[in-house]
Amino acid sequence: MATLYDKLGVQPNATGEEIKRAYRKAAMRWHPDRNAGAEEAARTAFQDIKDAYNILSDAAQRKVYDAVYAEQMRSWEARRQRMERERAEREEAARAAEQAAYAKMVALAMRFADEGYNRDVVFGALLGQQCEASLAGRIADSALALHASRQQQSVPAEPVVDEPVPPSEPAAARKDHEPATHGSTLGGLWYQFLNGLRF
C-alpha cells in the first residue's frame, strides 16, 4: 500500500522543505493541463498529491498520520508473522504425516518380506494401502533386499577345526602344529607362518 510519502516521492524522515519541493515537482508532472489525452488519470493523481501535501505539510496532521501509520504497520507485520508461522506449522504437520505414512508402508513391507512373500505380494500389499505405485515398488525392492541381507547374515559360518595331531608323532612333529609355549614371540610368528603355508 502506497503511503503519503510514496505519493510525493520522499522518505518518511523528509524535512518540510523537501516535502514542499517534492509536491511542486509532482504537481507539475500530474497537472491535467500537462497530460493531454490522459486528463482523467492525471486529475486523480493530482488530487492524491494535493491531499498528501495538505497532511504532510501540517506538523500536527503529519504527527497523527505517522502515529496511525506506524500502528498500522505493526498490525500488518504481526499479521504477516502469524500467517508465516501458521504456514510453517502446516508444512511441518504435512511432513510429519508423510514420514509417518512412509514408516507405516516400510513396516508393512518388512513384515510381508519376513514372512517369506515375494515381491509381487509385497508390492500388492502396499498398493492396497493406497501407496503410490513407484514408491511402492521402491519400498518393496528395499524391503526384500534388506530381508535377503539379514538371511545371509543369520547363516552360521562353519567352524574351523584344527587337524588333530596323533599322539604317536614325535615331539618335533607336534611343534609344527602347536604354538610355542615358552613365551617366545618369534616362535609364535613362525607358527603362524608355517600354519599359513600348510593351509
Beta strands, then each sheet from edge to edge (+ up, - down):
end
